Amino acid sequence: MCSCEGPRWGWGHCAPTPILLLSLLSAAPFGLLGEETRQVSLEVIPDQVGTPQNLLHIRAVGTNSTLHYVWSSLGPPAVLLVATNTPYSNLSVNWSRLLSPEPDGGLMVLPKDSIQFSSALVFTRLFEFDSTNTSDAAAKPPGKPYPPYSLAEFSWNNITDSLDPATLSATFRGHLRHDPARAFANGSLVFRVQAFSRSGRAAQPPHLLHTMDTCQLEVALVGASPRGNRSIFGLEVATLGQGPDCPSMLEQQSINDEYAPAVFQLDQLLWGSLPTGFVQWRPVAFSQEKGNRESSLPCQASPLYPTLVYFLPQSPIVRAFFGSQDNFCAFNLTFGTSTGPGYWDQYYLSWSMLLGMGTPPVDALSLLVLGIMAVALGTPGFVLLAGGLFLLLGPKRHSEYQPIN
């Protein structure tokens, strides 16, 4: 671990300790090399009459397993995560049941006995706080709360128009359905989903490390009118626990040396033991579309807490797959502080997370930094060795001293 001055969420400038470096060196190969190659595809599944219903299916097929990510904006935006132990599992949708008031059984992954892991994330509410008179950056809540926006009350674009097979991405763009204050008249809430055909890093900050076992979600609030001069926004996320307990929330230190040599914090949500699902994010958001250090702002996550299902906006796909469940847990994310930067700079806010199943990817040291370390550590030893050899093997100098008889 490394101790340094300044906030833990941003770009630091302290040097990693030897213990951290050794752990990263030992973990890097396993985090970067997947156990198998996967064939990744995504499609929008139409209903029985061919009408797109914003049901996006990402399928990653390996030698002995298949990963399914099912995204939907029926109700609040939600995603199902399902891992099976066969390359032949498929998604089955009963549209008449899924769109009914009782959607139980309307969505299945078959064969059922091949399922090794399953859970869901539901993005339920958008929070807004007035931080005008709040001087404490760590205050919880970060200001006077306005009534939250239920994401079940948003209408969403036809994602077929944004589907891009080349980049394995699609975009859900939502506007508030009943908006008397016209807060979203010129704005939108955007969920951009992307899968990956190979391991690598996202091009945009915070450069999350991805594999073929993962997909990335970028959430952006663009152009919406805030209800205060210095509004801070937040997001409520609900998930299903594996049994009576909530998933675990962990904070880890990791290094991202390819882009900003520093020790970063990496937050993780983990469901149970392997094979498991995970969510990763860096606790940083951005107030400009081209994220950089100047536009970075902290992302604070609350602890997970159990919640009753009737307090949450309901997701039809979660109900269709899991049936009636009451073991929901939720956590809140807030973006920024009253001191800025903030959404008010350009009426823009973005934050990214990585979803996956199996072993979470691990940041590693790049070849450039490994080379610099080798030179930095090897040069003093080489100088000492060369000096010693010179003293031992160098030419002998004869003394000019002459004895006096």
C-alpha positions as a Markdown table, in Angstrom:
| # | Residue | x | y | z |
|---|---|---|---|---|
| 1 | Met | 0.0 | 0.0 | 0.0 |
| 2 | Cys | 1.1 | 3.5 | -0.6 |
| 3 | Ser | 0.5 | 6.6 | 1.5 |
| 4 | Cys | 0.4 | 10.0 | -0.1 |
| 5 | Glu | -1.3 | 13.3 | 0.4 |
| 6 | Gly | -4.4 | 14.2 | -1.5 |
| 7 | Pro | -7.7 | 12.5 | -2.3 |
| 8 | Arg | -7.7 | 8.7 | -3.0 |
| 9 | Trp | -10.0 | 8.9 | -6.0 |
| 10 | Gly | -7.9 | 11.0 | -8.3 |
| 11 | Trp | -4.6 | 10.7 | -10.1 |
| 12 | Gly | -1.9 | 10.4 | -7.4 |
| 13 | His | 1.8 | 10.8 | -7.7 |
| 14 | Cys | 3.2 | 8.6 | -5.0 |
| 15 | Ala | 5.4 | 5.7 | -5.7 |
| 16 | Pro | 4.1 | 2.2 | -5.2 |
| 17 | Thr | 5.7 | 0.1 | -2.4 |
| 18 | Pro | 7.8 | -3.0 | -3.2 |
| 19 | Ile | 5.1 | -5.3 | -1.8 |
| 20 | Leu | 2.5 | -3.8 | -4.1 |
| 21 | Leu | 4.9 | -4.1 | -7.1 |
| 22 | Leu | 5.6 | -7.7 | -6.4 |
| 23 | Ser | 1.9 | -8.5 | -6.0 |
| 24 | Leu | 1.2 | -6.9 | -9.3 |
| 25 | Leu | 4.0 | -8.6 | -11.0 |
| 26 | Ser | 2.9 | -12.0 | -9.8 |
| 27 | Ala | -0.8 | -11.4 | -10.5 |
| 28 | Ala | -0.5 | -9.7 | -13.9 |
| 29 | Pro | -0.3 | -12.8 | -16.2 |
| 30 | Phe | -3.3 | -14.4 | -14.7 |
| 31 | Gly | -5.4 | -11.2 | -14.9 |
| 32 | Leu | -4.5 | -10.5 | -18.5 |
| 33 | Leu | -4.6 | -13.9 | -20.0 |
| 34 | Gly | -8.1 | -15.4 | -20.2 |
| 35 | Glu | -8.6 | -19.1 | -19.7 |
| 36 | Glu | -10.2 | -19.5 | -23.2 |
| 37 | Thr | -11.0 | -17.7 | -26.4 |
| 38 | Arg | -14.5 | -16.5 | -26.7 |
| 39 | Gln | -16.7 | -15.7 | -29.7 |
| 40 | Val | -18.5 | -12.5 | -28.7 |
| 41 | Ser | -21.7 | -11.3 | -30.4 |
| 42 | Leu | -24.6 | -8.9 | -29.6 |
| 43 | Glu | -28.1 | -8.6 | -31.0 |
| 44 | Val | -31.3 | -6.8 | -30.4 |
| 45 | Ile | -34.1 | -9.4 | -29.9 |
| 46 | Pro | -37.4 | -8.3 | -31.5 |
| 47 | Asp | -40.8 | -9.4 | -30.2 |
| 48 | Gln | -43.1 | -11.9 | -31.9 |
| 49 | Val | -44.3 | -9.4 | -34.5 |
| 50 | Gly | -40.8 | -8.1 | -35.2 |
| 51 | Thr | -41.0 | -4.9 | -33.1 |
| 52 | Pro | -37.8 | -3.9 | -31.3 |
| 53 | Gln | -38.3 | -3.9 | -27.5 |
| 54 | Asn | -34.9 | -2.7 | -26.4 |
| 55 | Leu | -33.8 | -6.2 | -25.3 |
| 56 | Leu | -30.1 | -6.5 | -26.0 |
| 57 | His | -28.3 | -9.8 | -25.7 |
| 58 | Ile | -24.6 | -10.1 | -25.5 |
| 59 | Arg | -23.3 | -13.7 | -25.8 |
| 60 | Ala | -19.7 | -14.7 | -25.2 |
| 61 | Val | -19.1 | -18.4 | -26.2 |
| 62 | Gly | -16.0 | -20.2 | -25.1 |
| 63 | Thr | -14.8 | -23.8 | -25.4 |
| 64 | Asn | -16.7 | -25.1 | -22.3 |
| 65 | Ser | -18.9 | -22.2 | -21.3 |
| 66 | Thr | -21.1 | -19.3 | -22.3 |
| 67 | Leu | -21.6 | -15.9 | -20.7 |
| 68 | His | -24.9 | -14.1 | -21.3 |
| 69 | Tyr | -25.5 | -10.4 | -20.6 |
| 70 | Val | -29.1 | -9.3 | -21.2 |
| 71 | Trp | -29.7 | -5.5 | -21.1 |
| 72 | Ser | -33.2 | -4.0 | -21.2 |
| 73 | Ser | -34.9 | -0.6 | -20.7 |
| 74 | Leu | -38.3 | -2.3 | -20.0 |
| 75 | Gly | -39.0 | -0.5 | -16.7 |
| 76 | Pro | -35.7 | 0.8 | -15.3 |
| 77 | Pro | -32.5 | 0.0 | -17.1 |
| 78 | Ala | -31.3 | -3.4 | -16.0 |
| 79 | Val | -28.9 | -6.2 | -16.9 |
| 80 | Leu | -28.9 | -10.0 | -16.2 |
| 81 | Leu | -25.6 | -11.8 | -15.8 |
| 82 | Val | -25.8 | -15.5 | -16.5 |
| 83 | Ala | -22.8 | -17.9 | -16.8 |
| 84 | Thr | -23.3 | -21.5 | -18.0 |
| 85 | Asn | -21.0 | -24.5 | -18.3 |
| 86 | Thr | -21.8 | -25.3 | -21.9 |
| 87 | Pro | -21.1 | -23.5 | -25.2 |
| 88 | Tyr | -24.6 | -24.4 | -26.4 |
| 89 | Ser | -26.8 | -22.5 | -23.9 |
| 90 | Asn | -29.3 | -20.1 | -25.4 |
| 91 | Leu | -31.6 | -17.3 | -24.4 |
| 92 | Ser | -35.4 | -18.0 | -24.6 |
| 93 | Val | -37.9 | -15.2 | -24.6 |
| 94 | Asn | -41.7 | -15.5 | -24.2 |
| 95 | Trp | -42.7 | -12.0 | -25.2 |
| 96 | Ser | -46.4 | -12.3 | -24.3 |
| 97 | Arg | -45.5 | -13.3 | -20.8 |
| 98 | Leu | -42.6 | -10.9 | -20.5 |
| 99 | Leu | -44.8 | -7.9 | -21.4 |
| 100 | Ser | -47.6 | -9.0 | -19.1 |
| 101 | Pro | -48.2 | -7.8 | -15.5 |
| 102 | Glu | -46.9 | -11.2 | -14.3 |
| 103 | Pro | -43.7 | -11.7 | -16.3 |
| 104 | Asp | -42.4 | -14.7 | -14.3 |
| 105 | Gly | -40.9 | -17.3 | -16.6 |
| 106 | Gly | -40.9 | -15.0 | -19.6 |
| 107 | Leu | -37.1 | -15.1 | -20.0 |
| 108 | Met | -34.9 | -18.1 | -19.5 |
| 109 | Val | -31.4 | -19.4 | -20.3 |
| 110 | Leu | -31.6 | -23.0 | -21.5 |
| 111 | Pro | -30.7 | -25.6 | -20.4 |
| 112 | Lys | -31.4 | -24.5 | -16.9 |
| 113 | Asp | -29.1 | -27.1 | -15.3 |
| 114 | Ser | -26.1 | -25.6 | -17.1 |
| 115 | Ile | -26.4 | -22.3 | -15.2 |
| 116 | Gln | -23.4 | -21.8 | -12.8 |
| 117 | Phe | -24.0 | -18.2 | -11.8 |
| 118 | Ser | -26.8 | -15.6 | -12.2 |
| 119 | Ser | -27.6 | -12.2 | -10.9 |
| 120 | Ala | -28.8 | -8.8 | -12.0 |
| 121 | Leu | -28.2 | -5.1 | -11.7 |
| 122 | Val | -31.0 | -2.6 | -11.8 |
| 123 | Phe | -30.4 | 1.2 | -12.2 |
| 124 | Thr | -33.4 | 2.5 | -10.3 |
| 125 | Arg | -33.2 | 6.2 | -9.5 |
| 126 | Leu | -31.3 | 9.4 | -10.4 |
| 127 | Phe | -30.6 | 11.6 | -7.4 |
| 128 | Glu | -30.0 | 15.3 | -7.3 |
| 129 | Phe | -28.7 | 17.4 | -4.4 |
| 130 | Asp | -28.4 | 21.2 | -3.9 |
| 131 | Ser | -24.9 | 21.7 | -2.6 |
| 132 | Thr | -25.0 | 25.5 | -2.7 |
| 133 | Asn | -24.8 | 25.9 | 1.1 |
| 134 | Thr | -22.8 | 22.8 | 1.8 |
| 135 | Ser | -19.1 | 23.4 | 2.7 |
| 136 | Asp | -18.3 | 19.9 | 3.9 |
| 137 | Ala | -17.0 | 17.9 | 1.0 |
| 138 | Ala | -17.6 | 14.6 | 2.9 |
| 139 | Ala | -21.2 | 15.5 | 3.9 |
| 140 | Lys | -23.7 | 12.6 | 3.4 |
| 141 | Pro | -26.0 | 13.5 | 1.7 |
| 142 | Pro | -23.9 | 16.0 | -0.1 |
| 143 | Gly | -26.6 | 18.7 | 0.1 |
| 144 | Lys | -30.3 | 19.2 | 0.3 |
| 145 | Pro | -32.0 | 16.4 | -1.7 |
| 146 | Tyr | -34.5 | 17.1 | -4.5 |
| 147 | Pro | -37.2 | 14.5 | -5.3 |
| 148 | Pro | -35.4 | 11.7 | -7.2 |
| 149 | Tyr | -36.1 | 10.8 | -10.8 |
| 150 | Ser | -37.4 | 7.2 | -11.1 |
| 151 | Leu | -35.7 | 5.6 | -14.1 |
| 152 | Ala | -38.8 | 3.5 | -14.7 |
| 153 | Glu | -40.5 | 6.8 | -15.7 |
| 154 | Phe | -38.1 | 7.4 | -18.6 |
| 155 | Ser | -38.8 | 6.6 | -22.3 |
| 156 | Trp | -35.9 | 5.2 | -24.3 |
| 157 | Asn | -34.8 | 5.3 | -27.9 |
| 158 | Asn | -34.9 | 2.3 | -30.2 |
| 159 | Ile | -31.4 | 0.8 | -29.6 |
| 160 | Thr | -31.5 | -0.9 | -33.0 |
| 161 | Asp | -30.6 | 2.5 | -34.5 |
| 162 | Ser | -27.4 | 2.7 | -32.3 |
| 163 | Leu | -26.3 | -0.9 | -32.6 |
| 164 | Asp | -22.8 | -1.1 | -33.9 |
| 165 | Pro | -21.6 | -4.7 | -34.5 |
| 166 | Ala | -18.1 | -3.4 | -35.4 |
| 167 | Thr | -17.5 | -2.0 | -31.9 |
| 168 | Leu | -20.0 | -4.4 | -30.2 |
| 169 | Ser | -21.8 | -1.5 | -28.7 |
| 170 | Ala | -25.3 | -0.1 | -28.3 |
| 171 | Thr | -26.8 | 3.0 | -26.6 |
| 172 | Phe | -29.9 | 3.5 | -24.5 |
| 173 | Arg | -30.9 | 7.2 | -24.5 |
| 174 | Gly | -33.6 | 8.2 | -22.2 |
| 175 | His | -35.9 | 11.2 | -21.6 |
| 176 | Leu | -38.2 | 11.8 | -18.7 |
| 177 | Arg | -41.7 | 10.8 | -19.8 |
| 178 | His | -43.7 | 13.3 | -17.7 |
| 179 | Asp | -41.5 | 16.4 | -17.4 |
| 180 | Pro | -43.6 | 19.5 | -16.4 |
| 181 | Ala | -40.4 | 21.3 | -15.4 |
| 182 | Arg | -38.8 | 20.5 | -18.8 |
| 183 | Ala | -35.6 | 19.4 | -17.1 |
| 184 | Phe | -34.9 | 16.9 | -19.9 |
| 185 | Ala | -36.3 | 19.0 | -22.8 |
| 186 | Asn | -32.8 | 19.4 | -24.1 |
| 187 | Gly | -31.1 | 16.7 | -22.2 |
| 188 | Ser | -30.9 | 13.0 | -21.8 |
| 189 | Leu | -29.6 | 10.1 | -19.6 |
| 190 | Val | -27.4 | 7.8 | -21.6 |
| 191 | Phe | -26.4 | 4.2 | -21.0 |
| 192 | Arg | -23.8 | 3.1 | -23.5 |
| 193 | Val | -23.0 | -0.7 | -23.4 |
| 194 | Gln | -20.0 | -2.2 | -25.0 |
| 195 | Ala | -18.7 | -5.8 | -25.2 |
| 196 | Phe | -15.1 | -6.8 | -26.2 |
| 197 | Ser | -13.7 | -9.3 | -28.6 |
| 198 | Arg | -10.2 | -9.1 | -27.0 |
| 199 | Ser | -8.4 | -8.0 | -23.9 |
| 200 | Gly | -7.3 | -4.4 | -23.6 |
| 201 | Arg | -8.1 | -1.0 | -22.1 |
| 202 | Ala | -10.8 | 1.5 | -22.8 |
| 203 | Ala | -9.6 | 4.4 | -24.9 |
| 204 | Gln | -11.2 | 7.0 | -22.6 |
| 205 | Pro | -10.4 | 7.6 | -19.0 |
| 206 | Pro | -10.4 | 6.0 | -16.5 |
| 207 | His | -9.1 | 3.3 | -18.9 |
| 208 | Leu | -10.7 | 0.3 | -17.3 |
| 209 | Leu | -9.0 | -3.0 | -18.2 |
| 210 | His | -11.3 | -5.4 | -19.9 |
| 211 | Thr | -11.4 | -9.0 | -21.2 |
| 212 | Met | -13.7 | -11.0 | -23.4 |
| 213 | Asp | -15.5 | -12.1 | -20.1 |
| 214 | Thr | -16.6 | -8.5 | -19.5 |
| 215 | Cys | -18.7 | -5.7 | -20.9 |
| 216 | Gln | -18.5 | -2.0 | -20.0 |
| 217 | Leu | -21.3 | 0.5 | -19.2 |
| 218 | Glu | -20.8 | 4.2 | -19.4 |
| 219 | Val | -23.6 | 6.3 | -17.8 |
| 220 | Ala | -23.8 | 9.9 | -18.9 |
| 221 | Leu | -26.1 | 12.8 | -18.0 |
| 222 | Val | -26.0 | 15.2 | -20.9 |
| 223 | Gly | -27.7 | 18.6 | -21.2 |
| 224 | Ala | -30.4 | 18.1 | -18.5 |
| 225 | Ser | -31.4 | 21.3 | -16.6 |
| 226 | Pro | -30.4 | 21.1 | -12.9 |
| 227 | Arg | -32.8 | 22.3 | -10.2 |
| 228 | Gly | -30.0 | 24.1 | -8.4 |
| 229 | Asn | -27.0 | 26.3 | -9.3 |
| 230 | Arg | -24.5 | 23.7 | -8.0 |
| 231 | Ser | -26.4 | 20.4 | -8.2 |
| 232 | Ile | -24.6 | 17.1 | -7.4 |
| 233 | Phe | -26.1 | 14.0 | -9.0 |
| 234 | Gly | -26.2 | 10.4 | -7.8 |
| 235 | Leu | -27.3 | 7.0 | -9.0 |
| 236 | Glu | -29.1 | 4.2 | -7.1 |
| 237 | Val | -28.1 | 0.7 | -8.1 |
| 238 | Ala | -29.9 | -2.4 | -6.9 |
| 239 | Thr | -28.8 | -6.0 | -7.2 |
| 240 | Leu | -29.8 | -9.5 | -6.2 |
| 241 | Gly | -27.8 | -11.2 | -3.5 |
| 242 | Gln | -26.7 | -14.8 | -3.6 |
| 243 | Gly | -28.8 | -16.0 | -0.7 |
| 244 | Pro | -29.7 | -13.9 | 2.4 |
| 245 | Asp | -26.5 | -11.8 | 2.4 |
| 246 | Cys | -25.6 | -8.8 | 0.2 |
| 247 | Pro | -22.7 | -9.0 | -2.2 |
| 248 | Ser | -19.4 | -7.7 | -0.8 |
| 249 | Met | -17.9 | -4.3 | -1.6 |
| 250 | Leu | -14.1 | -4.1 | -1.7 |
| 251 | Glu | -11.6 | -1.3 | -2.1 |
| 252 | Gln | -8.3 | -2.3 | -3.8 |
| 253 | Gln | -5.2 | -0.5 | -4.7 |
| 254 | Ser | -4.1 | -1.0 | -8.3 |
| 255 | Ile | -1.6 | 0.5 | -10.7 |
| 256 | Asn | -2.4 | 1.9 | -14.1 |
| 257 | Asp | 1.0 | 2.7 | -15.3 |
| 258 | Glu | 0.3 | 2.9 | -19.1 |
| 259 | Tyr | -1.5 | 6.2 | -18.8 |
| 260 | Ala | -0.7 | 7.8 | -15.4 |
| 261 | Pro | 2.0 | 6.2 | -13.2 |
| 262 | Ala | 0.3 | 6.2 | -9.9 |
| 263 | Val | -1.5 | 4.0 | -7.4 |
| 264 | Phe | -5.2 | 4.1 | -7.9 |
| 265 | Gln | -8.2 | 2.9 | -5.9 |
| 266 | Leu | -10.4 | 0.3 | -7.6 |
| 267 | Asp | -13.8 | -0.5 | -6.2 |
| 268 | Gln | -15.3 | -3.9 | -6.7 |
| 269 | Leu | -18.7 | -5.5 | -6.1 |
| 270 | Leu | -18.4 | -9.3 | -5.8 |
| 271 | Trp | -21.1 | -11.9 | -5.6 |
| 272 | Gly | -20.1 | -15.0 | -3.5 |
| 273 | Ser | -17.4 | -17.4 | -4.4 |
| 274 | Leu | -16.1 | -18.5 | -7.8 |
| 275 | Pro | -17.6 | -18.9 | -10.4 |
| 276 | Thr | -18.9 | -15.4 | -9.6 |
| 277 | Gly | -19.9 | -12.1 | -11.1 |
| 278 | Phe | -18.2 | -8.8 | -10.4 |
| 279 | Val | -18.5 | -5.1 | -11.0 |
| 280 | Gln | -15.5 | -2.8 | -11.1 |
| 281 | Trp | -15.1 | 0.9 | -11.3 |
| 282 | Arg | -12.6 | 3.6 | -10.4 |
| 283 | Pro | -14.1 | 6.1 | -8.0 |
| 284 | Val | -13.9 | 9.0 | -10.4 |
| 285 | Ala | -16.3 | 10.7 | -12.8 |
| 286 | Phe | -15.9 | 13.4 | -15.4 |
| 287 | Ser | -17.6 | 16.7 | -16.1 |
| 288 | Gln | -16.4 | 17.0 | -19.7 |
| 289 | Glu | -16.9 | 14.6 | -22.6 |
| 290 | Lys | -13.1 | 14.3 | -23.1 |
| 291 | Gly | -12.3 | 13.3 | -19.6 |
| 292 | Asn | -9.0 | 14.5 | -18.1 |
| 293 | Arg | -7.5 | 15.4 | -14.7 |
| 294 | Glu | -9.0 | 18.9 | -14.8 |
| 295 | Ser | -12.5 | 17.6 | -15.2 |
| 296 | Ser | -12.3 | 14.6 | -12.8 |
| 297 | Leu | -14.5 | 14.6 | -9.8 |
| 298 | Pro | -14.8 | 12.0 | -7.0 |
| 299 | Cys | -17.3 | 9.2 | -7.0 |
| 300 | Gln | -18.5 | 8.2 | -3.6 |
| 301 | Ala | -20.2 | 4.8 | -3.0 |
| 302 | Ser | -22.3 | 4.0 | 0.0 |
| 303 | Pro | -22.2 | 0.6 | 1.7 |
| 304 | Leu | -24.6 | -2.1 | 0.4 |
| 305 | Tyr | -27.8 | -2.3 | 2.3 |
| 306 | Pro | -30.7 | -4.7 | 2.1 |
| 307 | Thr | -33.9 | -3.2 | 0.7 |
| 308 | Leu | -37.5 | -4.3 | 0.3 |
| 309 | Val | -38.4 | -5.0 | -3.3 |
| 310 | Tyr | -41.6 | -2.8 | -3.2 |
| 311 | Phe | -39.4 | 0.2 | -2.5 |
| 312 | Leu | -37.6 | -0.2 | -5.8 |
| 313 | Pro | -38.9 | 0.4 | -9.4 |
| 314 | Gln | -39.5 | -3.1 | -10.8 |
| 315 | Ser | -37.6 | -4.5 | -13.8 |
| 316 | Pro | -39.7 | -6.9 | -15.9 |
| 317 | Ile | -36.6 | -8.9 | -17.1 |
| 318 | Val | -35.4 | -9.5 | -13.5 |
| 319 | Arg | -38.9 | -10.6 | -12.5 |
| 320 | Ala | -39.2 | -12.8 | -15.7 |
| 321 | Phe | -35.9 | -14.6 | -15.0 |
| 322 | Phe | -35.8 | -14.9 | -11.2 |
| 323 | Gly | -39.5 | -14.8 | -10.4 |
| 324 | Ser | -40.6 | -13.1 | -7.1 |
| 325 | Gln | -37.5 | -12.3 | -5.1 |
| 326 | Asp | -37.0 | -10.2 | -1.9 |
| 327 | Asn | -33.3 | -10.5 | -1.4 |
| 328 | Phe | -32.4 | -7.2 | -3.0 |
| 329 | Cys | -29.6 | -5.0 | -1.9 |
| 330 | Ala | -28.8 | -1.5 | -3.1 |
| 331 | Phe | -26.0 | 1.1 | -3.0 |
| 332 | Asn | -25.8 | 4.8 | -3.9 |
| 333 | Leu | -23.2 | 6.6 | -6.0 |
| 334 | Thr | -22.7 | 10.3 | -5.8 |
| 335 | Phe | -20.5 | 12.3 | -8.3 |
| 336 | Gly | -18.6 | 15.4 | -7.2 |
| 337 | Thr | -18.5 | 17.8 | -4.3 |
| 338 | Ser | -19.7 | 21.4 | -3.8 |
| 339 | Thr | -16.2 | 22.8 | -4.4 |
| 340 | Gly | -16.2 | 21.6 | -8.0 |
| 341 | Pro | -15.5 | 20.8 | -10.8 |
| 342 | Gly | -19.1 | 19.6 | -11.3 |
| 343 | Tyr | -22.0 | 19.0 | -13.6 |
| 344 | Trp | -22.6 | 22.8 | -13.8 |
| 345 | Asp | -19.4 | 23.3 | -15.8 |
| 346 | Gln | -20.7 | 22.0 | -19.1 |
| 347 | Tyr | -23.9 | 20.3 | -18.2 |
| 348 | Tyr | -22.2 | 17.0 | -18.6 |
| 349 | Leu | -21.4 | 14.1 | -16.3 |
| 350 | Ser | -20.1 | 10.6 | -17.1 |
| 351 | Trp | -19.0 | 7.5 | -15.1 |
| 352 | Ser | -18.0 | 4.0 | -16.2 |
| 353 | Met | -18.2 | 0.6 | -14.7 |
| 354 | Leu | -17.1 | -2.9 | -15.9 |
| 355 | Leu | -19.3 | -6.0 | -15.4 |
| 356 | Gly | -17.9 | -9.5 | -15.7 |
| 357 | Met | -18.0 | -13.1 | -14.7 |
| 358 | Gly | -15.2 | -15.3 | -13.5 |
| 359 | Thr | -11.9 | -13.8 | -12.3 |
| 360 | Pro | -11.8 | -10.0 | -12.3 |
| 361 | Pro | -9.0 | -8.5 | -14.5 |
| 362 | Val | -5.9 | -7.3 | -12.7 |
| 363 | Asp | -3.9 | -4.2 | -13.7 |
| 364 | Ala | -0.3 | -5.0 | -14.6 |
| 365 | Leu | 3.0 | -3.1 | -15.1 |
| 366 | Ser | 3.7 | -2.2 | -18.8 |
| 367 | Leu | 6.9 | -3.3 | -20.6 |
| 368 | Leu | 8.0 | 0.4 | -20.6 |
| 369 | Val | 7.8 | 0.7 | -16.8 |
| 370 | Leu | 9.4 | -2.8 | -16.3 |
| 371 | Gly | 12.3 | -1.6 | -18.5 |
| 372 | Ile | 12.7 | 1.6 | -16.5 |
| 373 | Met | 12.7 | -0.4 | -13.3 |
| 374 | Ala | 15.3 | -2.8 | -14.6 |
| 375 | Val | 17.5 | 0.0 | -15.6 |
| 376 | Ala | 17.0 | 1.9 | -12.3 |
| 377 | Leu | 17.7 | -1.1 | -10.2 |
| 378 | Gly | 20.4 | -2.7 | -12.4 |
| 379 | Thr | 22.6 | 0.4 | -13.1 |
| 380 | Pro | 23.9 | 0.8 | -9.5 |
| 381 | Gly | 24.7 | -2.9 | -9.3 |
| 382 | Phe | 26.5 | -2.8 | -12.7 |
| 383 | Val | 28.6 | 0.2 | -11.7 |
| 384 | Leu | 29.7 | -1.5 | -8.4 |
| 385 | Leu | 30.5 | -4.7 | -10.3 |
| 386 | Ala | 32.5 | -2.9 | -13.0 |
| 387 | Gly | 34.3 | -0.9 | -10.3 |
| 388 | Gly | 35.3 | -4.0 | -8.4 |
| 389 | Leu | 36.5 | -5.8 | -11.5 |
| 390 | Phe | 38.5 | -2.8 | -12.5 |
| 391 | Leu | 40.3 | -2.7 | -9.1 |
| 392 | Leu | 41.0 | -6.4 | -9.2 |
| 393 | Leu | 42.0 | -6.8 | -12.9 |
| 394 | Gly | 43.2 | -3.3 | -13.8 |
| 395 | Pro | 46.9 | -2.4 | -14.5 |
| 396 | Lys | 49.2 | -2.3 | -11.5 |
| 397 | Arg | 50.8 | 1.0 | -10.7 |
| 398 | His | 54.4 | 0.8 | -9.4 |
| 399 | Ser | 55.3 | 3.0 | -6.5 |
| 400 | Glu | 57.9 | 5.8 | -7.1 |
| 401 | Tyr | 59.2 | 5.5 | -3.5 |
| 402 | Gln | 62.9 | 4.7 | -3.3 |
| 403 | Pro | 64.3 | 3.3 | -0.1 |
| 404 | Ile | 67.2 | 5.2 | 1.6 |
| 405 | Asn | 70.3 | 3.2 | 2.3 |
